[in-house]
């Protein structure tokens, strides 16, 4: 079991930042706490993946928004 600096059981989150798209990490379960502990679960992605994934996510989000508008119409 992985624990943060406060001794709480860490949770796994997925980063969707441009620097770490899709990369999982273990972190403190208290959002906004001053613990700020983070341990990367996955290895760092290659530069090509960091370049391509954010664009794919933006395209997917745009399609989901269009679909929602079409369903509501």
Residue frames as a rotation matrix with the C-alpha (Angstrom) as fourth column:
UNK 1
0.589 0.808 0.000 0.00
0.808 -0.589 0.000 0.00
0.000 0.000 -1.000 0.00
UNK 2
-0.443 -0.706 0.552 1.38
0.706 -0.655 -0.271 3.40
0.553 0.270 0.788 -1.00
UNK 3
0.431 0.552 -0.714 0.98
0.877 -0.443 0.187 6.27
-0.213 -0.707 -0.675 1.46
UNK 4
0.523 -0.196 0.829 1.38
0.288 -0.875 -0.388 10.02
0.802 0.442 -0.402 1.08
UNK 5
-0.542 -0.807 0.234 3.50
0.101 -0.339 -0.935 12.18
0.834 -0.483 0.265 3.40
UNK 6
-0.269 0.528 0.805 0.49
-0.898 -0.440 -0.011 12.53
0.349 -0.726 0.593 5.72
UNK 7
-0.870 -0.172 0.462 0.26
-0.365 0.855 -0.370 8.74
-0.331 -0.490 -0.806 6.04
UNK 8
0.167 0.985 0.039 -2.99
-0.578 0.130 -0.805 8.44
-0.799 0.111 0.591 4.10
UNK 9
-0.069 -0.122 0.990 -3.53
0.543 0.828 0.140 5.75
-0.837 0.548 0.009 1.48
UNK 10
-0.680 -0.275 -0.680 -2.58
-0.350 -0.693 0.631 7.27
-0.645 0.666 0.375 -1.88
UNK 11
0.453 0.825 0.339 -5.01
0.117 0.322 -0.939 7.22
-0.884 0.465 0.049 -4.78
UNK 12
-0.546 -0.589 0.596 -4.28
0.651 0.150 0.744 6.82
-0.527 0.794 0.302 -8.48
UNK 13
0.444 0.622 -0.645 -5.09
-0.017 -0.714 -0.700 9.73
-0.896 0.322 -0.306 -10.79
UNK 14
0.119 -0.358 0.926 -4.58
0.966 0.259 -0.024 10.32
-0.231 0.897 0.377 -14.49
UNK 15
-0.285 -0.321 -0.903 -2.90
0.144 -0.946 0.291 13.48
-0.948 -0.047 0.316 -15.68
UNK 16
0.429 0.418 0.801 -4.30
0.867 0.059 -0.495 15.21
-0.254 0.907 -0.337 -18.77
UNK 17
0.498 -0.370 -0.784 -1.77
-0.176 -0.929 0.326 18.03
-0.849 -0.024 -0.528 -18.89
UNK 18
0.877 -0.219 -0.427 0.16
-0.448 -0.054 -0.892 18.63
0.173 0.974 -0.146 -22.10
UNK 19
-0.064 -0.988 0.137 3.37
-0.973 0.031 -0.228 17.58
0.221 -0.148 -0.964 -20.35
UNK 20
-0.895 -0.245 0.372 1.98
-0.371 0.873 -0.318 14.26
-0.247 -0.423 -0.872 -19.04
UNK 21
-0.109 0.941 -0.320 -1.11
-0.985 -0.058 0.164 13.26
0.136 0.333 0.933 -21.06
UNK 22
0.598 0.509 -0.618 -2.61
-0.464 0.850 0.251 9.99
0.653 0.136 0.745 -19.87
UNK 23
-0.421 -0.835 -0.354 0.15
-0.072 0.420 -0.905 9.39
0.904 -0.355 -0.237 -17.35
UNK 24
0.653 0.693 -0.305 -0.99
0.183 0.247 0.952 7.86
0.735 -0.678 0.034 -14.06
UNK 25
-0.484 -0.784 0.389 0.29
-0.261 -0.295 -0.919 8.86
0.835 -0.547 -0.062 -10.66
UNK 26
0.098 0.417 -0.904 -0.22
0.879 0.390 0.276 8.01
0.467 -0.821 -0.328 -7.02
UNK 27
-0.563 -0.259 0.785 -1.03
-0.005 -0.949 -0.317 11.07
0.827 -0.182 0.532 -4.94
UNK 28
-0.976 0.213 -0.040 -2.48
0.013 -0.123 -0.992 12.30
-0.217 -0.969 0.118 -1.67
UNK 29
-0.478 0.859 0.183 -6.25
0.859 0.414 0.302 11.62
0.184 0.302 -0.936 -1.50
UNK 30
0.214 0.551 -0.807 -6.98
0.703 -0.660 -0.264 15.10
-0.678 -0.511 -0.528 -0.12
UNK 31
0.101 -0.119 0.988 -7.39
0.884 -0.444 -0.144 17.47
0.456 0.888 0.060 -3.07
UNK 32
0.513 0.069 0.855 -6.05
0.004 -0.997 0.078 20.89
0.858 -0.036 -0.512 -2.26
UNK 33
0.927 -0.227 -0.300 -4.07
0.334 0.130 0.934 19.71
-0.173 -0.965 0.196 0.76
UNK 34
0.651 -0.751 -0.110 -0.58
-0.755 -0.656 0.012 21.02
-0.081 0.075 -0.994 1.40
UNK 35
0.520 -0.441 0.731 0.82
0.020 0.862 0.506 17.47
-0.854 -0.248 0.458 1.17
UNK 36
0.559 -0.208 -0.803 1.54
-0.789 -0.430 -0.438 17.82
-0.254 0.879 -0.404 -2.58
UNK 37
-0.334 -0.683 0.649 3.02
-0.392 0.727 0.564 14.28
-0.857 -0.066 -0.511 -2.61
UNK 38
0.712 0.510 -0.483 3.06
-0.662 0.258 -0.703 12.57
-0.234 0.820 0.522 -5.99
UNK 39
-0.331 -0.768 0.548 4.64
-0.340 0.639 0.691 9.37
-0.880 0.043 -0.472 -7.24
UNK 40
-0.071 0.299 -0.952 4.49
-0.997 -0.054 0.057 8.55
-0.035 0.953 0.302 -10.94
UNK 41
0.332 0.336 0.881 3.00
-0.338 0.915 -0.221 5.13
-0.880 -0.225 0.418 -11.68
UNK 42
0.864 0.010 0.504 3.79
0.453 0.422 -0.785 5.07
-0.221 0.906 0.360 -15.40
UNK 43
-0.259 -0.966 -0.014 7.08
0.792 -0.221 0.569 5.86
-0.552 0.136 0.822 -17.11
UNK 44
-0.140 0.143 -0.980 7.33
-0.252 -0.962 -0.105 9.21
-0.957 0.233 0.171 -18.87
UNK 45
0.688 0.469 0.554 5.90
0.425 0.359 -0.831 9.22
-0.589 0.807 0.048 -22.41
UNK 46
-0.347 -0.814 0.465 8.01
0.874 -0.101 0.475 9.89
-0.339 0.571 0.747 -25.44
UNK 47
-0.731 -0.021 -0.682 8.00
-0.041 -0.996 0.074 13.36
-0.681 0.082 0.728 -27.00
UNK 48
-0.903 0.406 -0.138 5.87
-0.132 0.041 0.990 12.19
0.408 0.913 0.016 -29.94
UNK 49
-0.331 0.809 -0.485 3.12
0.831 0.494 0.257 10.91
0.447 -0.318 -0.836 -27.65
UNK 50
-0.309 0.166 -0.936 3.13
0.684 -0.645 -0.340 14.16
-0.661 -0.746 0.086 -25.65
UNK 51
-0.888 -0.039 -0.458 2.70
-0.254 -0.789 0.559 16.01
-0.383 0.613 0.691 -28.94
UNK 52
-0.800 0.543 -0.254 -0.11
-0.078 0.327 0.942 13.86
0.594 0.774 -0.219 -30.41
UNK 53
-0.570 0.601 -0.561 -2.32
0.794 0.577 -0.188 12.89
0.211 -0.553 -0.806 -27.43
UNK 54
-0.592 0.398 -0.701 -3.51
0.251 -0.736 -0.629 16.42
-0.766 -0.548 0.335 -26.46
UNK 55
-0.737 0.310 -0.601 -4.72
-0.665 -0.488 0.565 17.03
-0.118 0.816 0.566 -30.03
UNK 56
-0.711 0.482 -0.512 -6.57
0.144 0.812 0.565 13.72
0.688 0.328 -0.647 -30.08
UNK 57
-0.578 0.487 -0.655 -8.23
0.788 0.124 -0.603 14.58
-0.212 -0.865 -0.455 -26.76
UNK 58
-0.673 0.326 -0.664 -9.30
-0.245 -0.945 -0.215 18.01
-0.697 0.018 0.716 -28.00
UNK 59
-0.752 0.373 -0.543 -10.82
-0.549 0.099 0.830 16.43
0.363 0.922 0.131 -31.12
UNK 60
-0.643 0.510 -0.571 -12.68
0.562 0.821 0.101 13.86
0.520 -0.257 -0.814 -29.03
UNK 61
-0.602 0.401 -0.690 -14.01
0.544 -0.426 -0.723 16.54
-0.584 -0.811 0.038 -26.67
UNK 62
-0.738 0.318 -0.596 -15.23
-0.563 -0.777 0.282 18.63
-0.373 0.543 0.752 -29.62
UNK 63
-0.704 0.476 -0.527 -17.07
-0.196 0.583 0.788 15.63
0.683 0.658 -0.317 -31.07
UNK 64
-0.603 0.481 -0.636 -18.70
0.787 0.488 -0.377 14.89
0.129 -0.728 -0.673 -27.71
UNK 65
-0.653 0.349 -0.672 -19.88
0.075 -0.854 -0.516 18.50
-0.754 -0.387 0.531 -27.46
UNK 66
-0.737 0.377 -0.562 -21.34
-0.669 -0.284 0.687 18.36
0.099 0.882 0.461 -30.99
UNK 67
-0.670 0.482 -0.565 -23.11
0.273 0.867 0.416 15.11
0.691 0.125 -0.712 -30.19
UNK 68
-0.629 0.428 -0.650 -24.59
0.695 -0.067 -0.716 16.58
-0.350 -0.902 -0.255 -27.01
UNK 69
-0.669 0.368 -0.646 -25.87
-0.417 -0.905 -0.084 19.62
-0.616 0.213 0.758 -28.94
UNK 70
-0.719 0.378 -0.583 -27.37
-0.510 0.285 0.812 17.33
0.473 0.881 -0.012 -31.62
UNK 71
-0.671 0.472 -0.572 -29.11
0.616 0.784 -0.076 15.16
0.413 -0.403 -0.817 -29.04
UNK 72
-0.592 0.416 -0.690 -30.56
0.475 -0.511 -0.716 18.22
-0.651 -0.752 0.105 -27.26
UNK 73
-0.836 0.224 -0.502 -31.87
-0.482 -0.739 0.472 19.70
-0.265 0.636 0.725 -30.54
